[in-house]
């Protein structure tokens, strides 16, 4: 089992433990705000399960029907996670409205907040690890899962602090208001996850600093060529696809131009894991005098 899949499997276990703690906190207190936090944890478990399945699919090698591999499966997982977050926001808002109409007393608040705090600390540690390892492994599914957990941490801290204020003030409807605010924040995070995931499915280019680094590396290792133009990039999970036109002197041999291509590809692979490069060699008559000038 790959590292990414092992981490995703761990997320399911951690998510189930956190869900149990937060559900106990809500069941003990009857708080709408704690219900909102528990509802988001349900999404965490479902999202972790989806991420595990997506990572399994993404790890499959290229085949006749998918010659570029299955890496985009991770983006589908992130889209599903975004949709689940939006659904959770709607459920939380519905519960908040019901609590607003029929407010009640919160029972055993200290016990509920303590259980929620333990779950929050677990989410914080695991979420930071997911983001760090997801970026190292270039896994959109793990990064999306980690970002969602960090959103959950912010939500939980807000819930605990707000609930303490509501109890101290004796307000019977502050609990419902807090739950509605949580729903709004959860909805915002879900939209953000969807936006980033759709960008990957639409062959969005990598971040500007990565593209610039690619241009620099290509220019530094293209000695003997004249220019590089029509450089295009897109990312698909852990892979970054790069293609460009390499203009060389018209009298250069195929072997010499191929040596330049090998040098460029080696430099890219040495610094950037998962780069798939396609180079189209052209004679100097095809120069556009733009892009990356080598001479």
Buried (B, 14 or more C-beta within 10 A) or exposed (E): EEEBBEBBBBBBEBBBBBBBBBBBBBBBBBBBBBBBBBBBBBBBBBBBBBBBBBBBBBBEEEEEEEEEBBBBBBBBBBBBBBBBBBBBBBBBBEBBBBBBEEBEEBEBBEEBBBBBBBBBEBBBEBBBBBBEBBEEBBBBBBBBBBBBBBBBBBBBBBBBEBBEEBBEEEBBEBBBBBBBBBBEBBBEBBBBBBEBBBBBEEEBEBEEEBBEBBBEBBBEBBEBBBBBBEBEBBBBBBBBBBBBBBBBBEEBEEEEBEEBBEBBBEBBEEEBEBBBBEBEBBBBEBBEEEBBBBE
